[in-house]
Amino acid sequence: MDAVTEIKSKLSIEDIVAEYVQLKRAGRNFKGLSPFNSEKTPSFIVSPEKQIWHDFSSGKGGDMFTFVQEVEGVDFKGALDILARKAGVDLEQFRKSSGGSNAKEKERLYEAVEWATRFYQAQLPKSRVALEYLLKKRRFSKDTVLLFRLGYSPNTGDALYKFMKSKGFDDSELSRAGLITKRRFGYGDMFRGRVMVALFDASGRTVGFTARTLQNDTNEPKYINTPSTVLYDKGRQAYGLHLAKDAIRKQGFSVVVEGNLDVIASHQAGVKNVVGAAGTALTEFHLKELNRFAGDIRFAFDADRAGISATERAIPLAQKIGVNVSVITLPDGMDPDELIRQDPKLWEKAIAEHKYAVDWLIDRYSQILDIGTGKGKREFTDIVLKITQNLSDKVEQDHYVSLLAKMVGVSKSAVKSKVDSTSVSPPVRLKKPKNIKLDDKELIDRRRTEQSLLALMLMQVSLRSMVGFLKSDMFSEGPARTLYEFLIDNPEFGVDETDGSLLQSISDYVKIVSLQFDEEYRSLEPQDMKKAVVLLQERFIAQYVKRQKQYVAEQLSSSDGEETRRLLTLDKELNNLLRQSKDLSQTIS
């Protein structure tokens, strides 16, 4: 038995999904609201019998592993680790012995940091100053303090060290976890006399701490972090993501702030699609991690030199990854926490009035520099051209050349001349997909139509002869096309008469479409099923024709001779195909 099989034998999919979606029994299955779309009528189905889930609103589906990958934003390995912990399965027994020691060491460090978190939490009620800071000055509720696992580190110098030794951890383990440090008379606590903010990975496991001093009149730094460890790397962890990812997915964008306490304040105020990035140290990994949930990322950094620099660094990274970055402008001298304490509605308003990052930077530099002087115009154009030449789209670059010329009062040709003469790094270019890129709605509609067609074809042998206009290349590459080709090659195949071993390689997809049939079509009369498959064929062909016509239009603009004739012939064939499918639909309806 492999790790996946053992995990599935110990966990039920409905229990896993129920941790994220409120489910209600609906016959043999469970139903709930989609975690991927905002909806009022439940369209999310879980089948305990098939051990499969399917979201009718988006067409997504799969087993418990694909569900965890979707909702947690992790790859298969990440989902395997999460589900193994839930099932109490030791993955080491399935791994080669050479890699086992490292995994066990890492798990030991997780255990150490978890015990430290509990210790700091237990110390918080004992410190009046720390409690007053969190509950009165920051105005955090007790529930918020518990949710974010805030705590306090005693100022004795070795309180945590003694506690951890009593739990069986040695000096080497505690040092590698970033909990202790070498001092003059031996090891002592890394953090002393500070409010402790637990840091989490994307799955919610504690990996380290940010510690804030309570003594504002000292020369000590206000904040210190856990040093880089096997568990913690500030360039890879977005603070609060484990609590923000559902809201990011549903809202369609994320907000990145500088301070961890700003994150906490925003969540308490009900704005939960907010994460922290360890000051302004935003990295490519942060953007990639957030892009898993939404490609719209908004920064709420201070409008000082550090904030401006962070925004400048983010633009080429965003172009490389393919995300949209914008900036939230806060009232002068205020951070999100202060704005929220004044009025949470002001924070929501500021987020809504975000500005595209390039436009924001141009505005900021136009205020900083005197663009009424020759020197100011030179400096301003130098900076803006450096920013805009990191853009991958030529049309967008040209837009800013025109804008820049207008702002400094010179001709567009003069700015273009400067572009040509300025040595800059080449812009990051995204690889264009070979196929026509569909927007999200088109992709979802296509997936739903495709799965509905295949559901009827799979479960009703008699309907396969009614889809004569379909071809293999109309279907998505992967399981959908494999299933269609199998059904055409095996027209008498009956799914109820076999264990389906011939389709074992796409067994999860077969379960998804069979679940779709159970939910949408099983109760229909045979004549109604015939109408449904013909209408679905017409819709599917219309979607296919639209995509192909987009391709033809693009190619015609740069073709000539024989290629033009071929494209015009293809366009004519597409029109005939669409007409024939419509005629059939009208006949049966």
Secondary structure, DSSP 8 states (H G I E B T S, - for coil): --HHHHHHHH--HHHHHTTTS--EEETTEEEE--SSS--SS--EEEETTTTEEEETTTTEEE-HHHHHHHHHT--HHHHHHHHHHHHT--GGGGS-HHHHHHHHHHHHHHHHHHHHHHHHHHHGGG-HHHHHIIIIIS---HHHHHHTT-EEE-TTSSHHHHHHHHTT--HHHHHHTTSEEEETTEEEES--SEEEEEEE-TTS-EEEEEEEES-TTSSS-SEEE----SS--TTT--BTHHHHHHHHHHHT-EEEES-HHHHHHHHHTT--SEEE-STT---HHHHHHHHTT-SEEEEE--SSHHHHHHHHHHHHHHHHHT-EEEE----TT--HHHHHHH-HHHHHHHHHT-EEHHHHHHHHHHHHS-TTSHHHHHHHHHHHHHHHTT-S-HHHHHHHHHHHHHHHT--HHHHHHHHHHS-----------SS----HHHHHHHHHHHHHHHHHHHH-GGGGGG-TT--GGGS-TTHHHHHHHHHHH-TT--GGGS--GGGGGGHHHHHHHHHHHHHHTTTS-HHHHHHHHHHHHHHHHHHHHHHHHHHHHHHHTT--THHHHHHHHHHHHHHHHHHHHHHHHHHH-
